[in-house]
């Protein structure tokens, strides 16, 4: 059925929809560019304008975004330092030229004809992430975007082109990454964490010297050794990336995956004379995890999960060796009775930690299964009989703890 709203408008599908269609990936959203029109023309046809900085409109029937073709010119530092020009004389190629990567700088006419002035299709076939032109360096956010696309398309074998990686290092050295607002960094990070191979995001940032500016707490882990008998990968930074991918294989939760990134931050603070051991790294890791979360302005639930995992993962790994009293206290400290879903998330990160080593990618996690049994046992102990005996206040809490310890003591220990 013809779309009368766009009749006689020069409209093109652009960006990710074109890229994903050519890759055979599911196309979720369509973004459109309109060439030769004005805001007045769009409004007269029933479009609703939503762009404050440049003209973007919502189709009155489909809700899809239609943006007027535009150019951007750098005029200051940071993400907002651009002058935007949208006018009827701006061509499609002008609009595509301002984009970051060639694979995102393709357009498609409504009849399916491809418009590809910068070789994006060739780069798709070569599995190459390559910048469109020299203006790439004008937007520091593009360093994070390329790293995110490396994670997003990692399953397809995409690698960053050497020329693009060189520009990204130049941008990292310029100091402009410091101008990125936390909300933009976190938004790109969330998208990267949601991919099949989120480790690629941090690995690319590390490779182009950008991790030290955007995630200095994570960058500090690279080059810090661990005992080889427990960690064949040795390097704590590499271990963290392995744990992150293991977490991605166990859970879709952004919180779980972010906690995996944070769990060993304390190892960067171990005095070198104590290497490769890291006694007390859980306690030392709380402060850098808190600082990282505050700087990125992460949601409260994600911050709390990351802090709890950082502080407690070592104890959870020792659950099979714990005394009954310690197990009951641990269940209480993890708030496992009131927050069972978060308890599961904590155990999932710890499971990922156990898998974040070469050759251990598929191991089970008996410590988690044991703690689940302990929690169920503790939860089954009701305070009601104690209340009926007239026990109240502090004495009630002490008596309930004793009953829980007694119940856990009766549990058969795992072999």
N, C-alpha and C positions, 0 to 999 in steps of 0.2 A: 504494500500500500504506500503510495508516494507521500512524502513529508512536505506538506504545503508550507509549513513554517520556514523551511530552508530553501524553497523554490528560488532559483536564480541567484542564490548565494554560493560563492566559491568556497566550499567546505572540504577539509581533509582530516582524516583520522591521523593522529600523530603519536609519537612517543612509544610508551610501553605496549600499547595495544598492537601496534605494527610489529614491534620486536617479538612479542610473545606469539603472535599469529604465525610469523615466519619460523619460529622455533618449535611450533606445534604445542605450545603451552596453552593452558586455559586463559582466555581473555576475560577479565572480570569487569573492567571499566573501559569506556571509550572516551578519550579526550579529543576535541576537535579544534582546529584552527580555521578561522574565517579570514579570507583575504579580500581586500577591497571594500570592506564595509566600515560603518561608523557606529558609535554607541546609539545614535538616534535611530538608525536602521534596525538594529537588533531590538531595541525597546518597542519600536512600532510593530514588530512581528510577534510580540508577546514574550520575548526572553526577559528573564529577571537578572539584573546586574548584581553580582556578588563581590567582584574584585574592587578593593579600595585603592590599591597601588597601580593596577592596570586593568583594562576592561575584560572581565570574565563574566560570562552569562550562563544561566541555566536554561536549558530547553524547557518550554512550558509543558510538554507532554512526557518526555523521557527523563528529564532531570539531569541529562548529561551536560558536561561543561563544554562551552564553546568560547574560545578566547580569540580576540582580534589579533591578527599577526602583529608582532612587535619586535623591536630591537632593544638592546640594553647597552648602556655605556657606563663604564666604571668612573665614579667621581669621588669616591671616598673609601675608607677602610671598612672591612667587615661585610657581613651578609647584606646589610641594608644600604651599602654605598653604591647604588646604581640609579642611573636616570633611565626611565622607561619611555620609549616612544612608540605609540600605537597610532597608525594612520593608514588611510586607504592605499597610499603609495608603497607601503612596506610589502615586499614580496614574500612568497613562501620560503624561498631560499634564504632570505634575510632572517626570517623567523627561525628556521632550522639551524642557521649558523651560530645562534647564541646558545645552543644546547651543549650539554657536557660531553657525551660520548657519541660516536658515530652510530652506534646501534640504537640510540635514542633520538637520532636526528633524521629519521626516515618518516615519510608521510605516505598516505594511501588515499587515492580518490575513492568516491563511493562505489565506483564500478570495479574496484580491486586493483587498479593500476598503481604500481609502486613509484614513488618519487624519492630518489636516493642520491642527492648531489655530493655526498661525502664518503661514499663507499661503505655504508653501514652493512649492507648485505654481505659483502666480501668479508667484513670483520666478524659477522655472525658465523659464517662458514669456517673461518679460521679460529673461532672461539677466542677472539681478541677484544679486550676493552681498550679502546683507543680514543683519545680526545679529538674533538672536532677541529679545533684551531688554537692559535696562541691566546685567544681571549679566555681560555680555560683557567688561566692563572688568576683571573680577576675575582673569582668567587671561592673563598677558602672552604666553604661547605662541600665543594666538589671532591675534596680529598676524602671526606667521609662517605660521600655518595659512591665513589668508585670502589672503595673498600666494601661498602654494602652490596653493590652489584656483584663483586667478586664472591661474596657469600651467597647471594641470591641465585647466581648462575653457576655456582661451584660444581653442582652435580652435572652440569653440561660441559665441564672442563674449561671454562673461561679463565684466562690469565690476563694480567695487566700488561699492556704493551710497554716495552722498555722506554720508549720516548715519553709515554704518559707517566710512568713511574718516576722518570727524571724530573718532569715538571712538578710532580707531587712532592718530591724531596726539596725542590726549590721553594715551593709554597710553605713547606714545614719550616724551612730555614728563615723565611721572611718574617716570622713572628705573627702573621695575620691569623693563624689558628686561634690565638688567644682572644681574638675579637668575636669568635662564635658564641652566640648566646646559649646558655645551658639547655633551653627547651629544644633548640635545633639539634644539638649533639645527642640529647636523649631520644629525640624522635627518630633519628637515623639509627641509633643503637637498638631501639626497640624493633625496628624493621629488620635489622641484621640478626638480632637474636631469634627472630621468628623464622629464619631460614633453615634449610636442611643442614648446612655446614656453617654455623655461626662463627667458628674459629677463624675462618678466612678473613672476616672483618678485622679482627684484632691482629692477625698475622700480616695482612697487607699494611695496616697502619704502622706496625712495627718495622716492616721492611722499608717504608718510605720515611722513616724518622718522625712520624706524626703521633705515635702512641705516647711519647714522652710529654707532649703538650696536651693531648686530649684525655689520656688515662695514665698519668705518671705512676700511679700506684701499681698498675699492671706492668708497665714497662720496666719497673724496678725489679720484677721477678726474673727477667731474662738474664742469664749468666749466673744465677744463684744455684749452687749444686745441692743435690739431695743424695742420701745413701743409695749407691747403685744396686745393692742387694734387694731393696724395696722399690726403687724407682729406676728401671733400666734406662729411661729417657734422661735421667740425671737433672737436666735443666728444669727449674721450677716454672719458668714461663711456658716451656713446651708442655709440661704436665698440665698446667692450667688450661691450655687450649684443648688438650686431649679430654680433660674432664668436661669442658664445655660441650664438645661434640657428643660425649657419652650422655650428658644430661639431655641434649637434644634428641637422642635416640630413646630416652625414657619418658620424656614429658614435653608437651607443647607449651608449658607455662613459661612466660617471659621471666617471672620471678624466680623459678627454679634455675633457669639458665643464667640469669644474672648472679644469683647466689653462687653458682659454680665458678664464675669469674672471680668472685670476691673471696672464696673460702680460704685461700692460702696467702692472702696479702701480707700476713704477718711474717712470712719467711723472708721477705725483703729486708726486714728489720733485725734479723738474727745477726749478732756480731760475727764477722768473718772468721774469727778465731774458733768459733763453735761449729763451723761448717764441717761436714755436710749435715750434721744433726740440727734439728730445729725445735728443741724443747721449749715449750711455752709460746709457740708461734700463734696458737689460737688466741691467747690473751692479747698478744701484741697486735694481732690483726684487727681487733675491734675498732681502734681509732682510725686507721686508714680506710676501713670500710665505711665508717660513719662519715668521714670527710668526703669520700668519693660520692656517696649517696646524697649528701647535702649539696655538693657542687653541681651534680646533675639534676638535683631537685626530683629525685625519684619518688614515686607514690609511696605512701606510708607503709602499706602492706609489703611492698617489695623491699623497702629498707629494713623492716623488722625481720623479714625472712633472712636476708643477707647477713644481718648482724648475729642472729641466732645460730645460723649455720657456721659462721666464722668462729664464734665462741665455743661451740659445742661439738663440732664434727669429730674432734679427736676422742672425746669421751664416748661418743656414739660408736666409733670404731672399736672401742674396748668393751662393748656391752656384754659380750659373752664371758668376760673375765670378772664382771662386777659382782659385788656382794648384793644380797637381796635389798638391804637398806639403801644402797647407792642407786639401785635400779628404780626403786620407788621414788627417791628424791629426784632422779633424772626425769622421770615422767612428769613430776610436778613442775620442775624447772622449765621443761619444754611446753608446759601448758597443754599437754596432750589430751587431757580429758575435755577441756572446754573448746579446744581448737583442733579437732581431729584432721581436718583437711590440711592445715598448715603442718601438723605432725607428719603427714604423708609426704608433703613437699620436702621437709627436712630430711627424711629418710631417703627420698629419691636423690637429692643432691649427694648424700653420703654414699649411696650406691654408685652414682656416677664417679665419685672420687675413687672408689675402689676399682673402677674400670678404666680410669685415665692413665693406663700404663701399657706399653707394648706387650701384647700377648695376653692381656687381661680384659679385652674388650667385651667379653661375653660372660664374665663370672657372675655368679649369684651373690646375694648379700645376706647371709644368714643372720648377721647382727640386726638387720632391719626386721626380719621375720620374728626374731626373738623379742625385740622391743614391742612389736605389735601384740604378741601374746601377753607380754607383761602389761601393756596398757589395757587390754581386754580384761585381764584378771583384776587389775586395780579398779577399773570402772565398775566391775560387778559388785564391789563391796559397798553396800548401802550404809549410810549413817543412821538409818531409822532405828535399828535395834539398840544402838547406843543412846539415841535420844529417849527411847522408851525406858531406858535404865536411869534416866535423869542426868545423864552426862551432858554438860553444856560448856560453851565458851572454849577457852584454850584447852581444857581437858578433853573436849570432844575431838579437837584436831589431833591431839596426841594419841588418843585411843584409836581414831580412824587410821592413822598412820601405822600403828602397831598391827591392826587387823590386815591392812594391805600388805605389810611386810610378811606376815604369817602366810597369807594366801600365795604370795610370790614364792616363798620358801617351799611351798608344796608343789610348785610346778616342776615337772621333770626337765632337767637341763638338757640343751641340745648336745649331741655327741661332738 
